[in-house]
């Protein structure tokens, strides 16, 4: 027995030493003038351009691939879309049927990382693949603007394509020429060309389903190649010397470390190993801002944090005699009044603390209007403030009083306690997170001040999504980030049939509620309905916007759509998102875009 | 090995297989009944895309058919299926990647904990109520009651941020030192306390007194009699501890950015990545069942009086 114990001990010690020694041969995190180590998030689910739907994945792809267009920063720091693999971003030619055709020429000198030449067919193939039901990509809908998309994605209940031979209207005329036809003119087409889902892939490469998981099979055409991928640990990109624009690239090696823990990211930033981190611990924001004034950044991100109301939840007091249109209008008025009880400045300054801006509209800050100004600044009904209500601190009291006056019309108000006594109890649904909880608790307290009782319920992410989608809630936390710079991506989600219509517009009891009007006659359409349902108004409005080719009219209708949405009171905007990150002052040449993609190719690092 | 022992082992192996099958069955059906699916996201895919994805991964088939297909694939082809979230990667691929790191970390931590724990525990028992015993007891009480996220965070702040001795990410060998220490501290403290009390118990036994009375050297009393017999409770703990420790710790992996299996386990559940949930659960269940079996057999080696009847 003595021997057994001795042998076991010796074995254990030897094994430990052996493991430590073998492991010691590996490389160390390095930072030099031509190499940078950064951390955006944990391991991306995929780095196949067609399948990726994450912002960190998009950053990796923007380094690995060259699409027809790309985001670029000019000398003044202004962001713009410029040609990349295309010789120029041509203007479309309108066809007789209203469709628009673009013909692009591929620039000379582009090669895949295995040496083969990039052809127009690689784009045509990639787009057909990404839009296909067979691939079933999250972002397949990014191709809905291309003629033929509807046919391609038409499916029966079991997911079988109804038109298996249907194709998008895109073709490679020859090796260098790509022709694509859009269903109608859109203002954000060039931006779509810079979107990762639109990057080219080669047919023989992606025939291997696992091609995008291993550097040996990963063939790309961008400024960088995938050098190594230690799963869940680090992805290393090396500069591609054969890229036509390789001369502009200053950074030779980029190491993307993979960590999903904000505290860990911060520790690696503080000890100097990682020079950019894309997440910081919420409760440290105030300290970090003070301690790292030159290295803490918050930049605008196109997105809105909001609270959504279930349109089918009856919030009228028990015994209310209102019915039909009157009841729906009353509910809308109540929801809008309750929204005024929330002090958004308190939420952004004391809770979120990330430089967010109080929101007074659903379509986020950062989206442009027809005339190039900011869309959100042209919303609402008053010239005195921006948006649908005044979010300034000065307006806090008047907002509160106005809300109480409206609520008094429908509920019993106890003057002694200054509280409403018969507002039905509500439950605030949120997904498990300290930040969401804190905001929920503040709203709960703000409502309680006037006697509105709201309890809190938290659910784990996927359960939460499911509950919200099914409409099993009264009021819930919500958020939306734009995919591209066009307000339609905030508005088409509220049509009756949309999968993101968590408010349940046009569903359940609301399907039959005829409380809405739409008049497009002043814009040259013959649509004019009164006291109609959501499907007869909002859905019609959105489909008209989607087929409209006149930019001014289109934007006017998008403002009308947001007016309808905000009038319903079902969206209570809280703040516009910001993108927080920390960037070492040693780094220069870095930029990011409003979608949150980060660009390291033109960076240099001071020793 | 006598026939009784062989029969016992065969019986236990069969029972182990049965246990793992029960775990597979229960997990399979429970996870499908939990609300939410693998293709849910803030930006919902269209109904057609969702249906196409379900068809692609055979989630459109009746649940029982999916279950029998799954069992068939495991038994006949050792095929645990593709991950639904990490497109292009298989469950076996993800688990073997993560297990590599977690096992390395876990084995070193477990070995260190066992060796240190037994040595410290024995010293404490033999120097009972002396200063060294007191010191060991105070330190181990602290480590037993301190959760690993606190120990991990303290180590991180001290050695990664303040003194910059070790990196704060587990992508390099140096980066694994702090996670190993964090992982090892709790079991070390526990084994120390276990060994101490068990050894004190043994040292008070009649046969020890007899051995001492017969003039056996104290070295022989301790190593020949006392230590051997006081290891039985330690064995009971070390077996399952090893199974848990090598299958990864979410907390330690998160704090130190270690590419282990613990994160895959938790993320698979939150993301409803059904094949990965099954794969990680099966691995954990099998390891625990196996370690319990080995522990039981080792009892007999340590103490021949234990009978397998």
Interface residues (C-beta under 8 A of the other chain):
Chain A: X1 X2 X4 X5 X9 X12 X13 X15 X16 X19 X20 X23 X24 X25 X26 X27 X28 X29 X42 X43 X45 X46 X48 X51 X53 X133 X134 X136 X137 X138 X140 X141 X153 X154 X155 X157 X158 X159 X160 X161 X209 X210 X211 X212 X213 X230 X231 X232 X233 X234 X257 X258 X259 X260 X261 X263 X264 X267 X268 X270 X271 X272 X273 X274 X460 X461 X462 X463 X464 X465 X466 X467 X469 X479 X480 X499 X500
Chain B: X34 X35 X36 X37 X40 X41 X42 X43 X44 X45 X46 X47 X48 X49 X50 X51 X52 X53 X54 X55 X56 X60 X85 X86 X87 X88 X89 X93 X94 X97 X98 X104 X107 X108 X111 X112 X114 X115 X153 X156 X157 X160 X161 X164 X167 X168 X169 X170 X171 X172 X173 X174 X176 X223 X224 X227 X228 X231 X254 X255 X256 X257 X259 X260 X263 X264 X270 X271 X272 X301 X302
